Amino acid sequence: MPFARLQQNAVAAIRACSAAAIQSPELSHYVALLARATAASGDLARAIDLYLSAAERGDLRAMVSLAQLKENGTGMAQDIPGAMRLYERAAEGGSQDAMINLAITLFEGKLLPQDADRAIALLKRAAAEGAPKAAFNLGVLAQDGALGDPAEALDYFRRAARDGEAQGYLAAAILLDEGRGVARDPSAAADALLRGVAEDDGTVLTQLTRNSADWTRETLSAVQARLAQAGFYASAIDGLPGPNFTAALTKWRNGGFDAALLAN
């Protein structure tokens, strides 16, 4: 559950997690969930005690959460070495979030000595184990020429999107629209954009309606053609934005998505 939503339901979540922790005291996972719910309620001191308890018993989620608090000095004195030890321990235990956080830290080279090779290895491991954010980050590195062939970025972005990282659709569409590292393909760019419109937090819809000048008319025309096939758009297919285009995209987002109309 997103943290903002958890904050709105913190009391109910605390009750449910407390009951689960009491019923199954051998499972530290429930203590970690109780800690998160407690943090959402605003009682950070109590949450930290619970995170410590769960982390000491081996819960990877609690280790990462506690590491973030230590790293930022939130609710406790800042402890960078302690945070890094927790990330390392959680990563060794298989936490994909810890692998990603460590990778970013190793790339930045501020809190730990820079080690790009290990950072990439961590991201590849996390991606191989199903972390879409790791695949997305690998795509960014490939796009920027820091990893392999820039053409590999498209595959990483598509993989990230397929596994649940909706930002991957927009990133893939940009490459296809501009022909950056890959052949220009307005049709494939349109498909990626329409998948993003249906799945993301609204970013792609905003990109297409408020920042339409950032896209080629060929790609926008391909989007319009798909929307026309869906029965949502009856204006000219000219690659130009307008209220009818916005309305059609909104309908597509609000339950009109039809994968059968997409080629990619």
Backbone as CSV, one residue per row, in Angstrom:
resi,resn,N_x,N_y,N_z,CA_x,CA_y,CA_z,C_x,C_y,C_z
1,MET,0.842,-1.196,0.000,0.000,0.000,0.000,0.877,1.247,0.000
2,PRO,0.609,2.225,-0.880,1.375,3.468,-0.885,1.341,4.132,0.483
3,PHE,2.458,4.796,0.847,2.563,5.353,2.192,1.491,6.407,2.445
4,ALA,1.167,7.229,1.436,0.158,8.265,1.622,-1.202,7.649,1.950
5,ARG,-1.517,6.561,1.288,-2.784,5.892,1.576,-2.748,5.240,2.953
6,LEU,-1.586,4.696,3.313,-1.439,4.083,4.627,-1.646,5.127,5.725
7,GLN,-1.166,6.335,5.490,-1.344,7.402,6.479,-2.824,7.665,6.740
8,GLN,-3.639,7.547,5.704,-5.075,7.792,5.844,-5.777,6.669,6.605
9,ASN,-5.150,5.508,6.631,-5.761,4.343,7.275,-4.850,3.760,8.354
10,ALA,-4.039,4.618,8.971,-3.008,4.161,9.898,-3.574,3.415,11.103
11,VAL,-4.640,3.920,11.674,-5.192,3.291,12.885,-5.669,1.876,12.584
12,ALA,-6.403,1.711,11.505,-6.889,0.380,11.127,-5.723,-0.544,10.805
13,ALA,-4.696,-0.003,10.150,-3.537,-0.816,9.789,-2.782,-1.264,11.033
14,ILE,-2.644,-0.373,12.008,-1.958,-0.726,13.258,-2.698,-1.848,13.972
15,ARG,-4.011,-1.749,14.023,-4.799,-2.796,14.683,-4.628,-4.140,13.988
16,ALA,-4.695,-4.131,12.664,-4.580,-5.379,11.912,-3.192,-5.988,12.060
17,CYS,-2.158,-5.143,11.957,-0.783,-5.643,12.068,-0.469,-6.105,13.491
18,SER,-0.998,-5.408,14.479,-0.792,-5.812,15.876,-1.398,-7.182,16.128
19,ALA,-2.615,-7.382,15.621,-3.283,-8.675,15.792,-2.494,-9.785,15.118
20,ALA,-1.971,-9.505,13.916,-1.200,-10.519,13.192,0.107,-10.832,13.913
21,ALA,0.753,-9.783,14.463,2.021,-9.987,15.174,1.818,-10.791,16.451
22,ILE,0.695,-10.565,17.119,0.392,-11.315,18.350,0.048,-12.763,18.020
23,GLN,-0.698,-12.939,16.950,-1.111,-14.286,16.569,0.052,-15.121,16.045
24,SER,1.009,-14.460,15.378,2.157,-15.180,14.809,3.449,-14.501,15.245
25,PRO,3.794,-14.590,16.531,4.968,-13.874,17.052,6.290,-14.328,16.441
26,GLU,6.281,-15.512,15.813,7.518,-16.013,15.214,7.820,-15.357,13.873
27,LEU,6.864,-14.608,13.323,7.040,-13.994,12.007,7.385,-12.510,12.162
28,SER,8.636,-12.175,11.917,9.080,-10.786,12.054,8.466,-9.888,10.978
29,HIS,7.977,-10.488,9.908,7.366,-9.724,8.827,6.209,-8.867,9.339
30,TYR,5.412,-9.424,10.250,4.278,-8.677,10.769,4.741,-7.523,11.658
31,VAL,5.856,-7.703,12.334,6.405,-6.617,13.153,6.872,-5.485,12.245
32,ALA,7.474,-5.842,11.105,7.922,-4.830,10.150,6.734,-4.059,9.582
33,LEU,5.653,-4.771,9.289,4.454,-4.101,8.790,3.842,-3.194,9.849
34,LEU,3.871,-3.653,11.088,3.371,-2.831,12.196,4.231,-1.571,12.341
35,ALA,5.537,-1.728,12.155,6.438,-0.573,12.234,6.088,0.456,11.169
36,ARG,5.831,-0.013,9.965,5.495,0.918,8.868,4.168,1.633,9.153
37,ALA,3.198,0.890,9.641,1.904,1.495,9.960,2.058,2.505,11.099
38,THR,2.896,2.170,12.063,3.131,3.069,13.189,3.828,4.343,12.723
39,ALA,4.787,4.186,11.799,5.457,5.367,11.233,4.450,6.244,10.495
40,ALA,3.532,5.609,9.783,2.510,6.357,9.042,1.600,7.134,9.988
41,SER,1.427,6.637,11.209,0.574,7.326,12.182,1.268,8.541,12.787
42,GLY,2.584,8.642,12.581,3.335,9.763,13.119,4.148,9.438,14.356
43,ASP,4.000,8.220,14.887,4.739,7.822,16.090,6.062,7.183,15.652
44,LEU,6.999,8.039,15.241,8.239,7.539,14.669,9.121,6.842,15.697
45,ALA,9.123,7.320,16.944,9.953,6.697,17.978,9.537,5.240,18.190
46,ARG,8.243,5.002,18.282,7.733,3.637,18.439,8.030,2.813,17.188
47,ALA,7.900,3.432,16.031,8.160,2.734,14.774,9.618,2.280,14.706
48,ILE,10.533,3.121,15.149,11.951,2.767,15.115,12.230,1.567,16.009
49,ASP,11.623,1.549,17.192,11.794,0.390,18.080,11.309,-0.887,17.404
50,LEU,10.190,-0.793,16.706,9.649,-1.967,16.015,10.533,-2.380,14.840
51,TYR,11.032,-1.395,14.096,11.946,-1.701,12.989,13.203,-2.397,13.510
52,LEU,13.727,-1.893,14.642,14.926,-2.506,15.240,14.649,-3.952,15.615
53,SER,13.499,-4.195,16.227,13.142,-5.554,16.628,13.039,-6.477,15.419
54,ALA,12.354,-6.013,14.370,12.175,-6.846,13.179,13.497,-7.064,12.456
55,ALA,14.334,-6.015,12.387,15.625,-6.135,11.702,16.543,-7.107,12.430
56,GLU,16.549,-7.033,13.746,17.385,-7.949,14.534,16.971,-9.393,14.326
57,ARG,15.704,-9.594,13.971,15.202,-10.952,13.740,15.292,-11.348,12.270
58,GLY,15.921,-10.494,11.465,16.218,-10.874,10.095,15.273,-10.379,9.022
59,ASP,14.332,-9.489,9.350,13.402,-9.024,8.321,14.091,-8.021,7.401
60,LEU,14.114,-8.315,6.105,14.824,-7.490,5.128,14.153,-6.140,4.931
61,ARG,12.821,-6.137,4.905,12.093,-4.866,4.740,12.441,-3.905,5.879
62,ALA,12.481,-4.433,7.100,12.796,-3.591,8.257,14.222,-3.061,8.174
63,MET,15.151,-3.891,7.695,16.540,-3.445,7.548,16.638,-2.259,6.610
64,VAL,15.926,-2.336,5.483,15.986,-1.250,4.502,15.346,0.010,5.066
65,SER,14.199,-0.131,5.703,13.526,1.038,6.278,14.380,1.689,7.352
66,LEU,14.981,0.874,8.194,15.841,1.396,9.255,17.079,2.058,8.660
67,ALA,17.618,1.461,7.599,18.783,2.046,6.930,18.452,3.420,6.369
68,GLN,17.272,3.563,5.790,16.870,4.862,5.242,16.753,5.913,6.338
69,LEU,16.207,5.510,7.485,16.091,6.443,8.607,17.471,6.851,9.119
70,LYS,18.371,5.876,9.217,19.738,6.171,9.667,20.468,7.061,8.664
71,GLU,20.285,6.769,7.391,20.978,7.528,6.352,20.549,8.995,6.357
72,ASN,19.249,9.224,6.563,18.730,10.587,6.514,18.691,11.282,7.870
73,GLY,18.977,10.514,8.942,18.904,11.094,10.278,17.480,11.435,10.667
74,THR,16.542,10.604,10.250,15.126,10.829,10.540,14.714,10.091,11.804
75,GLY,14.384,10.833,12.842,13.964,10.226,14.093,15.101,9.684,14.925
76,MET,16.301,9.837,14.447,17.494,9.351,15.161,18.708,10.085,14.628
77,ALA,19.818,9.938,15.320,21.048,10.568,14.844,21.469,9.949,13.513
78,GLN,21.946,10.769,12.608,22.393,10.243,11.321,23.558,9.284,11.541
79,ASP,23.484,8.138,10.862,24.501,7.111,11.029,24.751,6.467,9.661
80,ILE,25.585,7.103,8.861,25.841,6.619,7.498,26.471,5.222,7.501
81,PRO,27.538,4.984,8.298,28.112,3.627,8.301,27.098,2.568,8.711
82,GLY,26.274,2.894,9.711,25.261,1.941,10.152,24.239,1.678,9.071
83,ALA,23.870,2.728,8.340,22.913,2.569,7.246,23.491,1.675,6.152
84,MET,24.750,1.905,5.816,25.371,1.113,4.759,25.500,-0.358,5.158
85,ARG,25.781,-0.599,6.433,25.861,-1.990,6.907,24.511,-2.687,6.779
86,LEU,23.459,-1.957,7.094,22.122,-2.541,6.970,21.767,-2.818,5.507
87,TYR,22.115,-1.881,4.617,21.868,-2.110,3.192,22.631,-3.337,2.705
88,GLU,23.885,-3.443,3.129,24.707,-4.581,2.720,24.094,-5.896,3.213
89,ARG,23.685,-5.891,4.466,23.102,-7.101,5.056,21.805,-7.478,4.343
90,ALA,20.975,-6.478,4.065,19.706,-6.748,3.392,19.934,-7.200,1.949
91,ALA,20.906,-6.594,1.283,21.208,-6.991,-0.093,21.707,-8.431,-0.143
92,GLU,22.556,-8.779,0.797,23.049,-10.160,0.861,21.904,-11.134,1.089
93,GLY,20.884,-10.667,1.815,19.738,-11.523,2.093,18.744,-11.599,0.953
94,GLY,18.949,-10.759,-0.084,18.079,-10.824,-1.253,17.113,-9.665,-1.419
95,SER,17.269,-8.603,-0.635,16.381,-7.453,-0.774,16.727,-6.672,-2.031
96,GLN,15.778,-6.596,-2.950,16.003,-5.852,-4.189,16.103,-4.350,-3.914
97,ASP,15.308,-3.850,-2.970,15.383,-2.428,-2.624,16.765,-2.071,-2.095
98,ALA,17.324,-2.953,-1.273,18.665,-2.702,-0.734,19.702,-2.710,-1.852
99,MET,19.550,-3.635,-2.788,20.487,-3.692,-3.925,20.450,-2.394,-4.719
100,ILE,19.242,-1.878,-4.973,19.094,-0.654,-5.748,19.672,0.535,-4.984
101,ASN,19.363,0.638,-3.703,19.884,1.744,-2.903,21.408,1.718,-2.830
102,LEU,21.954,0.522,-2.657,23.408,0.391,-2.627,24.017,0.774,-3.965
103,ALA,23.380,0.329,-5.044,23.890,0.628,-6.386,23.949,2.133,-6.621
104,ILE,22.887,2.818,-6.231,22.858,4.271,-6.413,23.970,4.933,-5.599
105,THR,24.141,4.469,-4.368,25.190,5.016,-3.504,26.570,4.768,-4.091
106,LEU,26.775,3.591,-4.652,28.074,3.251,-5.239,28.346,4.053,-6.505
107,PHE,27.308,4.368,-7.257,27.477,5.201,-8.438,27.833,6.628,-8.061
108,GLU,27.157,7.145,-7.032,27.387,8.528,-6.625,28.777,8.717,-6.030
109,GLY,29.240,7.699,-5.287,30.581,7.763,-4.717,30.741,8.805,-3.621
110,LYS,29.645,9.164,-2.947,29.723,10.161,-1.878,29.771,9.505,-0.503
111,LEU,28.877,8.559,-0.270,28.815,7.906,1.035,29.667,6.649,1.078
112,LEU,29.940,6.093,-0.089,30.816,4.930,-0.220,31.776,5.198,-1.375
113,PRO,32.935,4.557,-1.398,33.836,4.725,-2.546,33.123,4.326,-3.838
114,GLN,33.301,5.110,-4.870,32.622,4.835,-6.133,33.055,3.487,-6.698
115,ASP,32.087,2.701,-7.125,32.356,1.377,-7.684,31.251,1.067,-8.696
116,ALA,31.442,1.570,-9.922,30.420,1.414,-10.953,30.182,-0.043,-11.311
117,ASP,31.246,-0.835,-11.341,31.096,-2.243,-11.717,30.207,-2.986,-10.732
118,ARG,30.437,-2.753,-9.440,29.606,-3.429,-8.446,28.178,-2.894,-8.485
119,ALA,28.034,-1.597,-8.715,26.706,-1.008,-8.803,25.905,-1.649,-9.932
120,ILE,26.514,-1.809,-11.087,25.830,-2.426,-12.226,25.490,-3.874,-11.927
121,ALA,26.420,-4.571,-11.266,26.176,-5.978,-10.909,24.970,-6.086,-9.972
122,LEU,24.864,-5.159,-9.031,23.727,-5.165,-8.108,22.421,-4.898,-8.843
123,LEU,22.437,-3.939,-9.749,21.230,-3.629,-10.513,20.822,-4.800,-11.400
124,LYS,21.802,-5.438,-12.013,21.491,-6.585,-12.877,20.917,-7.735,-12.058
125,ARG,21.460,-7.935,-10.871,20.921,-8.993,-10.021,19.487,-8.675,-9.617
126,ALA,19.252,-7.436,-9.203,17.907,-7.049,-8.790,16.927,-7.157,-9.955
127,ALA,17.362,-6.745,-11.142,16.492,-6.822,-12.317,16.192,-8.270,-12.665
128,ALA,17.207,-9.123,-12.577,17.020,-10.539,-12.890,16.057,-11.202,-11.915
129,GLU,15.997,-10.658,-10.699,15.103,-11.209,-9.686,13.737,-10.530,-9.680
130,GLY,13.501,-9.687,-10.694,12.159,-9.142,-10.878,11.919,-7.726,-10.420
131,ALA,12.968,-6.948,-10.149,12.782,-5.566,-9.699,12.697,-4.632,-10.905
132,PRO,11.517,-4.128,-11.239,11.389,-3.264,-12.419,12.161,-1.963,-12.306
133,LYS,12.303,-1.426,-11.086,13.051,-0.180,-10.913,14.515,-0.382,-11.279
134,ALA,15.041,-1.562,-10.996,16.427,-1.855,-11.350,16.580,-1.906,-12.866
135,ALA,15.629,-2.535,-13.539,15.674,-2.589,-15.004,15.590,-1.182,-15.584
136,PHE,14.750,-0.346,-14.997,14.635,1.045,-15.465,15.960,1.776,-15.306
137,ASN,16.599,1.617,-14.152,17.880,2.284,-13.920,18.950,1.794,-14.888
138,LEU,18.921,0.507,-15.221,19.859,-0.023,-16.208,19.594,0.613,-17.573
139,GLY,18.317,0.846,-17.876,17.976,1.514,-19.121,18.527,2.924,-19.178
140,VAL,18.447,3.638,-18.068,18.990,4.996,-18.011,20.502,4.974,-18.241
141,LEU,21.173,4.010,-17.610,22.621,3.901,-17.781,22.979,3.583,-19.225
142,ALA,22.232,2.666,-19.840,22.492,2.308,-21.238,22.224,3.504,-22.148
143,GLN,21.153,4.210,-21.883,20.790,5.385,-22.676,21.892,6.435,-22.630
144,ASP,22.492,6.583,-21.458,23.536,7.593,-21.268,24.921,7.097,-21.683
145,GLY,24.996,5.860,-22.161,26.273,5.322,-22.616,27.165,4.807,-21.518
146,ALA,26.615,4.653,-20.308,27.430,4.169,-19.187,27.373,2.651,-19.049
147,LEU,26.577,2.014,-19.897,26.426,0.564,-19.800,26.162,-0.015,-21.184
148,GLY,27.097,-0.798,-21.688,26.888,-1.503,-22.935,26.549,-0.596,-24.100
149,ASP,25.646,-1.066,-24.956,25.223,-0.355,-26.150,23.981,0.478,-25.836
150,PRO,23.965,1.770,-26.223,22.765,2.583,-25.969,21.489,1.953,-26.508
151,ALA,21.596,1.123,-27.534,20.412,0.468,-28.097,19.773,-0.482,-27.090
152,GLU,20.539,-0.925,-26.091,19.997,-1.833,-25.078,19.005,-1.131,-24.155
153,ALA,19.039,0.197,-24.148,18.154,0.950,-23.252,16.692,0.631,-23.527
154,LEU,16.333,0.501,-24.798,14.935,0.243,-25.138,14.464,-1.065,-24.528
155,ASP,15.289,-2.097,-24.609,14.908,-3.388,-24.030,14.739,-3.282,-22.518
156,TYR,15.635,-2.546,-21.869,15.524,-2.379,-20.417,14.252,-1.621,-20.049
157,PHE,13.957,-0.557,-20.791,12.763,0.230,-20.475,11.496,-0.596,-20.692
158,ARG,11.477,-1.358,-21.778,10.306,-2.195,-22.038,10.158,-3.268,-20.962
159,ARG,11.271,-3.822,-20.544,11.241,-4.835,-19.491,10.739,-4.232,-18.188
160,ALA,11.220,-3.026,-17.871,10.778,-2.353,-16.645,9.278,-2.115,-16.686
161,ALA,8.778,-1.641,-17.828,7.353,-1.375,-17.960,6.543,-2.649,-17.831
162,ARG,7.005,-3.707,-18.479,6.294,-4.990,-18.430,6.201,-5.513,-17.002
163,ASP,7.239,-5.252,-16.203,7.271,-5.776,-14.839,6.636,-4.843,-13.816
164,GLY,6.104,-3.702,-14.282,5.370,-2.853,-13.351,5.884,-1.448,-13.137
165,GLU,6.994,-1.070,-13.788,7.516,0.286,-13.647,7.004,1.120,-14.827
166,ALA,5.888,1.812,-14.595,5.204,2.505,-15.691,6.052,3.598,-16.329
167,GLN,7.056,4.123,-15.614,7.950,5.116,-16.210,8.648,4.563,-17.450
168,GLY,8.754,3.246,-17.512,9.425,2.625,-18.640,8.731,2.916,-19.957
169,TYR,7.400,3.064,-19.934,6.673,3.349,-21.168,7.091,4.700,-21.748
170,LEU,7.146,5.712,-20.894,7.518,7.044,-21.359,8.956,7.058,-21.859
171,ALA,9.846,6.421,-21.115,11.252,6.398,-21.510,11.433,5.684,-22.853
172,ALA,10.722,4.569,-23.033,10.802,3.839,-24.298,10.237,4.682,-25.435
173,ALA,9.126,5.364,-25.181,8.492,6.189,-26.209,9.415,7.312,-26.673
174,ILE,10.135,7.907,-25.746,11.069,8.986,-26.101,12.132,8.471,-27.063
175,LEU,12.704,7.321,-26.758,13.731,6.748,-27.637,13.168,6.481,-29.028
176,LEU,11.972,5.899,-29.077,11.363,5.540,-30.355,10.924,6.770,-31.139
177,ASP,10.454,7.783,-30.448,10.011,9.011,-31.104,11.189,9.773,-31.691
178,GLU,12.290,9.838,-30.932,13.448,10.611,-31.370,14.417,9.802,-32.232
179,GLY,14.305,8.465,-32.145,15.288,7.638,-32.825,16.633,7.693,-32.121
180,ARG,16.572,7.786,-30.787,17.799,7.891,-29.991,18.352,6.508,-29.682
181,GLY,19.387,6.112,-30.383,19.996,4.800,-30.157,19.266,3.667,-30.841
182,VAL,18.081,3.932,-31.370,17.279,2.931,-32.080,16.656,3.609,-33.298
183,ALA,16.105,2.808,-34.198,15.431,3.381,-35.361,14.155,4.104,-34.926
184,ARG,13.871,5.233,-35.542,12.632,5.944,-35.234,11.454,5.062,-35.599
185,ASP,10.463,5.017,-34.709,9.294,4.173,-34.931,8.083,4.831,-34.269
186,PRO,7.426,5.765,-34.971,6.278,6.471,-34.393,5.160,5.537,-33.941
187,SER,4.957,4.438,-34.671,3.899,3.498,-34.303,4.183,2.844,-32.956
188,ALA,5.406,2.368,-32.778,5.781,1.750,-31.502,5.796,2.780,-30.382
189,ALA,6.213,4.013,-30.698,6.199,5.077,-29.690,4.770,5.345,-29.233
190,ALA,3.841,5.367,-30.182,2.434,5.606,-29.841,1.887,4.501,-28.948
191,ASP,2.242,3.267,-29.249,1.772,2.151,-28.426,2.291,2.274,-27.002
192,ALA,3.582,2.626,-26.875,4.161,2.778,-25.533,3.471,3.906,-24.778
193,LEU,3.200,5.005,-25.481,2.542,6.131,-24.831,1.139,5.767,-24.360
194,LEU,0.397,5.053,-25.183,-0.966,4.701,-24.806,-0.998,3.683,-23.668
195,ARG,-0.019,2.807,-23.611,0.074,1.910,-22.449,0.392,2.721,-21.203
196,GLY,1.286,3.692,-21.356,1.619,4.541,-20.219,0.436,5.357,-19.735
197,VAL,-0.340,5.907,-20.668,-1.534,6.675,-20.298,-2.466,5.834,-19.437
198,ALA,-2.586,4.553,-19.794,-3.518,3.673,-19.083,-2.988,3.215,-17.730
199,GLU,-1.661,3.178,-17.557,-1.097,2.522,-16.374,-0.374,3.424,-15.386
200,ASP,0.119,4.584,-15.828,0.974,5.348,-14.919,0.154,6.305,-14.039
201,ASP,0.838,7.230,-13.396,0.194,8.144,-12.445,-0.381,9.396,-13.102
202,GLY,-0.420,9.420,-14.412,-0.921,10.583,-15.130,0.157,11.374,-15.841
203,THR,1.411,10.965,-15.669,2.523,11.698,-16.265,2.459,11.697,-17.790
204,VAL,2.180,10.542,-18.393,2.167,10.462,-19.858,1.012,11.284,-20.428
205,LEU,-0.133,11.254,-19.773,-1.259,12.072,-20.222,-0.863,13.541,-20.233
206,THR,-0.178,13.974,-19.193,0.292,15.355,-19.123,1.288,15.653,-20.227
207,GLN,2.191,14.719,-20.470,3.192,14.903,-21.523,2.537,15.095,-22.880
208,LEU,1.506,14.341,-23.155,0.862,14.398,-24.464,-0.046,15.612,-24.633
209,THR,-0.612,16.095,-23.549,-1.578,17.189,-23.662,-0.980,18.564,-23.363
210,ARG,-0.056,18.632,-22.421,0.521,19.933,-22.054,1.893,20.158,-22.673
211,ASN,2.582,19.059,-22.996,3.920,19.172,-23.584,3.962,18.501,-24.953
212,SER,2.890,18.663,-25.701,2.788,17.970,-26.989,3.868,18.407,-27.971
213,ALA,4.418,19.613,-27.779,5.471,20.088,-28.680,6.743,19.257,-28.559
214,ASP,6.852,18.467,-27.496,8.041,17.627,-27.311,7.994,16.371,-28.180
215,TRP,6.843,16.113,-28.831,6.673,14.887,-29.612,6.529,15.216,-31.094
216,THR,6.988,14.301,-31.937,6.850,14.509,-33.368,5.383,14.368,-33.775
217,ARG,5.026,15.017,-34.838,3.648,14.928,-35.301,3.319,13.502,-35.765
218,GLU,4.345,12.785,-36.244,4.110,11.401,-36.675,3.660,10.534,-35.510
219,THR,4.321,10.699,-34.373,3.949,9.904,-33.197,2.573,10.312,-32.681
220,LEU,2.308,11.614,-32.619,0.999,12.066,-32.153,-0.108,11.618,-33.108
221,SER,0.195,11.604,-34.396,-0.800,11.129,-35.369,-1.098,9.655,-35.148
222,ALA,-0.057,8.885,-34.828,-0.257,7.456,-34.567,-1.099,7.246,-33.312
223,VAL,-0.904,8.098,-32.311,-1.738,8.024,-31.103,-3.189,8.343,-31.466
224,GLN,-3.374,9.390,-32.237,-4.731,9.769,-32.648,-5.410,8.639,-33.419
225,ALA,-4.646,7.987,-34.298,-5.225,6.898,-35.100,-5.702,5.762,-34.213
226,ARG,-4.921,5.426,-33.173,-5.338,4.365,-32.250,-6.612,4.777,-31.505
227,LEU,-6.649,6.031,-31.088,-7.822,6.518,-30.359,-9.061,6.548,-31.256
228,ALA,-8.849,6.845,-32.534,-9.965,6.822,-33.478,-10.494,5.403,-33.645
229,GLN,-9.574,4.435,-33.718,-9.986,3.031,-33.816,-10.800,2.612,-32.601
230,ALA,-10.445,3.180,-31.454,-11.159,2.845,-30.215,-12.528,3.526,-30.145
231,GLY,-12.768,4.460,-31.053,-14.041,5.165,-31.057,-14.071,6.380,-30.157
232,PHE,-12.899,6.853,-29.712,-12.831,7.975,-28.784,-12.473,9.295,-29.466
233,TYR,-11.986,9.224,-30.705,-11.469,10.419,-31.372,-12.031,10.495,-32.781
234,ALA,-12.692,11.616,-33.087,-13.316,11.750,-34.408,-12.811,12.964,-35.176
235,SER,-11.794,13.639,-34.646,-11.249,14.813,-35.327,-10.166,14.401,-36.322
236,ALA,-9.540,15.402,-36.921,-8.501,15.125,-37.922,-7.302,14.434,-37.293
237,ILE,-6.770,13.467,-38.018,-5.546,12.800,-37.574,-4.391,13.584,-38.176
238,ASP,-3.961,14.586,-37.438,-2.985,15.533,-37.960,-1.784,15.756,-37.039
239,GLY,-1.747,15.033,-35.909,-0.623,15.195,-35.003,-0.654,16.481,-34.211
240,LEU,-1.811,17.138,-34.178,-1.946,18.394,-33.439,-2.835,18.183,-32.219
241,PRO,-2.452,18.737,-31.076,-3.252,18.568,-29.859,-4.500,19.431,-29.898
242,GLY,-5.366,19.207,-28.951,-6.591,19.989,-28.855,-7.513,19.359,-27.843
243,PRO,-8.635,20.002,-27.550,-9.555,19.476,-26.536,-10.104,18.097,-26.874
244,ASN,-10.331,17.805,-28.149,-10.848,16.483,-28.523,-9.802,15.394,-28.287
245,PHE,-8.550,15.747,-28.531,-7.445,14.818,-28.297,-7.328,14.523,-26.800
246,THR,-7.404,15.581,-25.998,-7.327,15.420,-24.544,-8.481,14.574,-24.029
247,ALA,-9.675,14.842,-24.532,-10.853,14.088,-24.094,-10.721,12.615,-24.463
248,ALA,-10.194,12.348,-25.657,-10.028,10.962,-26.099,-9.015,10.228,-25.234
249,LEU,-7.911,10.891,-24.915,-6.900,10.278,-24.058,-7.460,10.006,-22.660
250,THR,-8.273,10.925,-22.166,-8.868,10.754,-20.846,-9.805,9.551,-20.826
251,LYS,-10.577,9.379,-21.890,-11.458,8.207,-21.985,-10.636,6.927,-22.037
252,TRP,-9.539,6.971,-22.791,-8.656,5.801,-22.889,-8.109,5.448,-21.505
253,ARG,-7.723,6.457,-20.760,-7.166,6.223,-19.422,-8.219,5.701,-18.461
254,ASN,-9.417,6.232,-18.564,-10.474,5.891,-17.609,-11.317,4.711,-18.086
255,GLY,-10.652,3.609,-18.341,-11.360,2.381,-18.666,-11.451,2.047,-20.131
256,GLY,-10.897,2.878,-21.000,-11.005,2.602,-22.429,-9.852,1.852,-23.047
257,PHE,-8.851,1.521,-22.255,-7.667,0.832,-22.790,-8.064,-0.472,-23.492
258,ASP,-7.518,-0.656,-24.691,-7.800,-1.860,-25.468,-6.510,-2.345,-26.100
259,ALA,-5.898,-3.346,-25.500,-4.611,-3.856,-25.967,-4.679,-4.379,-27.388
260,ALA,-5.860,-4.797,-27.832,-6.005,-5.350,-29.178,-5.720,-4.306,-30.254
261,LEU,-5.804,-3.025,-29.903,-5.567,-1.968,-30.860,-4.095,-1.582,-30.974
262,LEU,-3.274,-2.163,-30.117,-1.854,-1.832,-30.092,-1.046,-2.930,-30.757
263,ALA,-0.076,-2.514,-31.548,0.728,-3.500,-32.277,1.898,-3.987,-31.446
264,ASN,2.348,-3.178,-30.488,3.552,-3.527,-29.728,3.190,-3.729,-28.254
